[in-house]
Amino acid sequence: MFTKNLSKSYKKIKEIDLKFNIFKKKCSVIEFGSNKSGWTQYILKKSKNILCIDKKIINKIICSSIKYIEIDMFNIFNILNFKKKFNVVVSDVCHNISGIKDLDSFEFIKIFNFFYLNIDKILLKKGNFIFKYFNKLITKKKIIKIKKYFKTVKNIKLKTSKKKSSEFFLICKKFK
Ligand SMILES: C[S@@+](CC[C@H](N)C(=O)[O-])C[C@H]1O[C@@H](n2cnc3c(N)ncnc32)[C@H](O)[C@@H]1O
């Protein structure tokens, strides 16, 4: 069911979890940008249930504890009221990079703002939030604004990311 490429994503989320202990036993998780299920494969081992959101879902893991919604994340509130919030919110969302910096930057800031403005509607108190972003497309100064919502916020580059990559992760723990 899974291709070799998936192991890259799997290793990344594993590296984050081993370092920061994100997924507590039996936690509930909402995963934005789940696509080929690389992250889902790892999270499944740690969580009670996962809700996977992506505008295009390629690989589904057939398992009673995983639900999939194929939708543009910006429309999620049209179909979900989040009566039940989640212990962990993760985002590996990335649009198709055009190479036009202003355009790509605009798209990434839109993704960040979605979480910045709505995290309280999705995440339970004391919950954790992981956000993938690219350094050149969104400034650290901007994303650090989210610091006020969490007990700790760390910006990290992973060992499992390519050395030249500008891929960074924001690790936000204990939502206030
Ligand atoms: C890097 S891939 C995710 C890979 C995935 N975490 C894995 O392990 O296989 C980024 C994903 O973000 C999704 N995406 C981009 N914009 C989106 C949007 N507005 N709504 C939902 N998903 C979106 C893309 O469809 C793509 O599947």
The ligand as an SDF file (V2000), in Angstrom:
LIG
                    3D

 27 29  0  0  0  0  0  0  0  0999 V2000
    3.6980   17.6340    1.7450 C   0  0  0  0  0  0  0  0  0  0  0  0
    2.1180   17.0470    1.2890 S   0  0  0  0  0  0  0  0  0  0  0  0
    1.6340   16.1500    2.7070 C   0  0  0  0  0  0  0  0  0  0  0  0
    2.3190   14.8220    2.8640 C   0  0  0  0  0  0  0  0  0  0  0  0
    1.7390   13.9650    3.9620 C   0  0  0  0  0  0  0  0  0  0  0  0
    1.9360   14.5540    5.2760 N   0  0  0  0  0  0  0  0  0  0  0  0
    2.3170   12.5760    3.9510 C   0  0  0  0  0  0  0  0  0  0  0  0
    2.9230   12.1830    4.9420 O   0  0  0  0  0  0  0  0  0  0  0  0
    2.1450   11.8870    2.9680 O   0  0  0  0  0  0  0  0  0  0  0  0
    1.1440   18.5150    1.3900 C   0  0  0  0  0  0  0  0  0  0  0  0
   -0.3370   18.3110    1.2420 C   0  0  0  0  0  0  0  0  0  0  0  0
   -1.0370   19.5180    1.5080 O   0  0  0  0  0  0  0  0  0  0  0  0
   -2.2540   19.4320    0.7770 C   0  0  0  0  0  0  0  0  0  0  0  0
   -2.8970   20.7460    0.6640 N   0  0  0  0  0  0  0  0  0  0  0  0
   -2.3850   21.8700    0.1220 C   0  0  0  0  0  0  0  0  0  0  0  0
   -3.2690   22.8790    0.1970 N   0  0  0  0  0  0  0  0  0  0  0  0
   -4.3610   22.3720    0.8260 C   0  0  0  0  0  0  0  0  0  0  0  0
   -5.6170   22.9130    1.1950 C   0  0  0  0  0  0  0  0  0  0  0  0
   -5.9200   24.1980    0.9510 N   0  0  0  0  0  0  0  0  0  0  0  0
   -6.5020   22.1130    1.8130 N   0  0  0  0  0  0  0  0  0  0  0  0
   -6.2040   20.8180    2.0730 C   0  0  0  0  0  0  0  0  0  0  0  0
   -5.0330   20.2430    1.7520 N   0  0  0  0  0  0  0  0  0  0  0  0
   -4.1220   21.0100    1.1240 C   0  0  0  0  0  0  0  0  0  0  0  0
   -1.8340   18.8900   -0.5720 C   0  0  0  0  0  0  0  0  0  0  0  0
   -2.9370   18.3070   -1.2420 O   0  0  0  0  0  0  0  0  0  0  0  0
   -0.7780   17.8720   -0.1600 C   0  0  0  0  0  0  0  0  0  0  0  0
   -1.3460   16.6070   -0.0860 O   0  0  0  0  0  0  0  0  0  0  0  0
  1  2  1  0
  2  3  1  0
  2 10  1  0
  3  4  1  0
  4  5  1  0
  5  6  1  0
  5  7  1  0
  7  8  2  0
  7  9  1  0
 10 11  1  0
 11 12  1  0
 11 26  1  0
 12 13  1  0
 13 14  1  0
 13 24  1  0
 14 15  1  0
 14 23  1  0
 15 16  2  0
 16 17  1  0
 17 18  1  0
 17 23  2  0
 18 19  1  0
 18 20  2  0
 20 21  1  0
 21 22  2  0
 22 23  1  0
 24 25  1  0
 24 26  1  0
 26 27  1  0
M  CHG  2   2   1   9  -1
M  END
$$$$
